[in-house]
Amino acid sequence: MIALTRQVASEVGRHGVRVNCLAPHTILTERIATLMSEDRRQQLQNTIPLGRLGTPDDVAAAAAFLASDSASWLTGVTPDVTGGHVMT
């Protein structure tokens, strides 16, 4: 997906189209909350530097940023929406 994002971004950028991708870690949706045991949730949270699972709002905020004028010079990028998990 990352390679596809970069390729498409390089092809359509000259037309003013920005193409980006998000790479979230485990997101605490209603379904995950129902299916995941509290012990497993705690294990995952312990691997994340910010100490919690992501929420749908975390991903939405990252998407809103990429769609905003504040990100007008960004294309072909894939931010890790992981609470710092990829740093560990």
N, C-alpha and C positions, 0 to 999 in steps of 0.2 A: 504494500500500500504506500509506503514511504517513497519507493522508487517511482511508482505511478504518479504520485503527487508531484514529485520533482519534474518528471518528464512532461506532464501536462502543463505545469506552470511554465516551463521553458518554451512550450509551443504556443501558448495563448497569451502570454504576458504582453506581447507587442500589441494586442488588441484591448489592453486595459483590464484583462481578467486575471484576478488573483486566485490561486489554488493552494489551499493549505489543508492540513490533516491534524486531527487530535489523537493522541495516544494515551488514553486513560488507564489507570490501574483499576483494581476492584472498586466498583461504584455501589454504594449502599442504596439499592433500589428496594422497593417493597418486596419484590420477589427474592432478592438476595437475603433480605432481613428474615423472610419466612423460611428459606431453605438452609441458611447457614447457622450452625450452632454458635452459641455465645463463646464457647472455647475457641472455635476456629476463627471467629471474628477477632477475638483478642490476640490470637497468634498472628494474624495478618497485620493488625494495627501495630503490633510490636516491631514489625519490619519496616514500618513507614516513619521516617524522621518527624513528620508533623503529628504522629500519634493517633491518627484516625483514618477511617476509610473515606473515600471521596463521596460526594453527594451529586445527584443530578444537577443541582445548582452550580457546583464547581465546574462541571463540564460546560454547562450553559454559559457561564461567565467567560470561560476561555473562548468559546465559539463567538460570543458577542464581541469580545475584544478583537478577534481576527476579522470579523465582519465590519468593524468600526473604522473610522477615518484614522484613528490612532495607529492602526496597523497597515496603513496605506502603502508602506514601503516593504511589506512582508509578503513574500510569495514563495511557494515551494518549501515551506517549513512545517515541521511536525513537533509542536510542543508536547512534552510529556506532562500530562495532568495526573500526577502520581503522588503528590505530597512529599516529593523528594525520594521516592522509593528507588528510582533508577540510580541514585547516587550511592546506594549501599552496596 
